[in-house]
Amino acid sequence: MTGLLLDGTEVRTDPFLHATVARVFADELAKALTRELLSLRQWNLHRGRFFEQYESDLLRHRPTRGLLGPDLIDRLREWAADLLTVDLTDRVQVVAHRLVAGQGIGLHNDAPDADDETHRLVVHLGTGYQDDHGGHLVLFSEPSIEAVDRVLRPLPNTGMIFAASDDSFHAVTPVREGARYSVVFSFWQRRDDHPHVGAEQIAHSGGTLAQHLEGVHDLLRCWGAPEPVCVAGHLHSVYGTEHFTIEAEGDPARRDRVRAAVGAEAERLVWLFSVCSRASLPQAALGADLYDHRDGSVVPATGDERRALLLIDLADTVEQLPRVPIDEDGLHAERARYEPVAHLLPAQAVAALDTAVGQAIAARRPAP
């Protein structure tokens, strides 16, 4: 029993491919998730060019992670793939959104670029909704506020799933009263030309390379890193690294293919990460030279690039720290490596490192 109902599904192709769901979760699960969202304190304010909202990664929050277990997420992904006739990867991201009075989301299309998700399911939650509270989900037939095609009320436990594309124009009207809660499930369509093809079969840090790369990407996004940095984190070992050697080298032809797939900025960070000496990163972020781990030569990189590489390095460390065989002294040494540059890192990233080290130390100590 997964707690999913997925009742009252209606698929439409206009103004773009989407489907509405009258009841997404079983009543008890919907109520439990709503209680968790109402009591949740771990919200990060996210401002963009056309929106402002609070966000929280629900798969990193223990109570909601327990409610949204692997079986439920797998079934939801399979349902989405069947409904929209698309081949989806195993990767799923689950983020809660909270909009308070005065906040809304402007007209946009979420057209996927580089490593962006390709399909989204938005599930509305909350209590006591009334139409005059605002927060309506509006679909448009073209990029004009005059071209309203459909208005969806954010009623509790209703959902809307859609394929992100150049035509998927939508917006959320400003919230006038109370708070608007939703849970967004993000899915990724399988791409045969993606640089990660085969990563599901490569063993890495107690799991697969694909799982590790997705975890690094999600940490960077949670820490508020720019999108090219998040994409580079997801691809950081596509050319191999100092400590992870694979056959895929950064030859010019391959670099051209990766650059075309993810953009020049992200690809350059991936290449820099593949050749840099990890030990030189903290001092390089402070202004010292960045060194090539292959021959000790200096690697030219801007200050922004060095700091981005440091953040990717930290995400790479934090993601796998609970699973790698490092003793307690080694764990303390990992933490100490970042102390001189803690002021250059997001507070959430430093806190995540402390938490990961603390949990790893506790797991390695014998039970009393």
C-alpha positions, 0 to 999 in steps of 0.5 A: 500500500503506497498511499496513492489514489491518482483518481480522476485523471484527465489528459489534455494536449492543449494548450500543451501536454498536461493532465489534472488529477482530482485526488492524488494521495489517499486521505490519510497520507494527504493529511499527514503531508499537510501536517508536516508542511505546516510544521516544517521550519526548514524553508529556503527563500528562492528568488528568481527573475519572475518568482519568489517562493520558499522551498524545502527538499522533502527527501532530505527531511526525515519525516516527509522522506518517511511518508514519501517512501521509495515504493510510492515514488517508484509507483508515481514515476511509473504512473507518470511515464505511462500516462504521458507515454515517456521513458523516465529515468530513476531520478526523482526530485521532491521539493515543497513550495510555499508561497505567502501573501504577496508572492507569486510566479510570473508567466514562464514555460520551464522549457528544459535546458541542460540538466533540467527536469523534463516533466513535473507533477505539482500536488497542492496541499493545505487547509481552508482554501478559498478562491479569494486567497489567490494562488491559482495555477494559470495555463496560457496558449502563448507567452501573453498574459492575455492568452489565458487558456485554463485556470486551476484552483489549488484545491488540497490533494489535487494535482497537475502533471505536465511536460516542460517544453517551449510551449508550456506557458504557465503562472501562479497568481499572487497569494492574497491571504494565508500560505499556498503549499504544493509538492513538486515531483520532478522527473527526467526523460531518458536521453540516449545522447546524454553524457551520463549514459551507462552511469547506472552500471558503474559502481561508486561509493557503495552505490552507482555512479548515477546515484552519486552524481544525482545526489551531488546535483541535488545538494548544489541546488539545495545550497542555491548554486547557480544552474551551470554549477548544479549541472557541472556537479551532475557531470563532474566525473564525466571525464574522470577525476583525480580519484576516479578514472574512467575511459571517457577522457576530455578529448576535443571531440568529446568536449564539443559533444558535452558542451553542445549538450549542457552549455559552455560554462557547465562543460568548462567547470566539468573539465576543470574539475577533471584535471585539478588537484583537489588538495589545491582547491581550498587555497586556490579559492582564496587566490593561490594557483590551481594545480593540474593533478596530472603534471603539477602545472598551473591550471588557468581559472577565474576566481568564480570558477575556483569557488565553483569548483570548491563548492562542487568538491564539497558536494562531492564529499558530503554526498558520499561521506556516509558510505566511504570507508574513512576512519574517524581521524580521516573524517575530522581531516575532511572537515578541517580541509574546508575550515579556511574557506568556510566563509566562501561557502553557503551556510547550508553547505557548511552545516551539511558537512558538519552533519555528514561528518557527525553522522559518519563518526557516530555510525563508526563508533561501537554501540554502548 
